[in-house]
Amino acid sequence: MKSPVVVVAITLTAAILVAASLLIIVGTRKGVGTSTLNAPTLQQPVKHAHMV
């Protein structure tokens, strides 16, 4: 039987690989050339109030 440290390390590695692959799959479903990581934030145009 393997030591608990080895079992935990293998389980943690497997969980990280599954999470990374899911992130890659979800990121590539958006379409070619679009990235969800570096997307600019949507900004509202600034409306200047004029003093009368």
N, C-alpha and C positions, 0 to 999 in steps of 0.2 A: 504494500500500500504506500502511496506517495505521501510525503509530508504535507501538512495543511498549507504551508507557505507556497509550495509548488502548485497545489490545486487552486489557490486563490490567484496566483500570478497567471496561470493559464486561463482561468475564468475571466479575469480582468482584461487580459489581452484580447480574448474573443469578443468581449463586450465592446471594447474600443474599436475593433475592426468592423463590427456590425454597425455601430453608430457612425463611423466615418463613411462606410459604404452607403448608408442611408442618406447622409448629407450630400454625398456626391450625386446620388441618383436624383434627389429632389432638386439639387442645384442645376442639373443638366436638363431637367424637364421643362425649364422656362423657355428654352429655345437657344439656338446657336448665337453666340455673341453677346448674350445678356448675362450679367452676373448679379446675383442677389447680395454678394458680400460688399461690393464697392459702389452700390447704387446711390446716386445723389438723392438727397432728401427733397421732397416736393416743397417748393416755396411759393407762397402767395405773393402776387405783385404788390408792391408798396404803393399805397394811395396817399398822396400828400394832401394834407388839409391846408387850405389857404386861409390866412387871416383876412377878414374883410373889415 
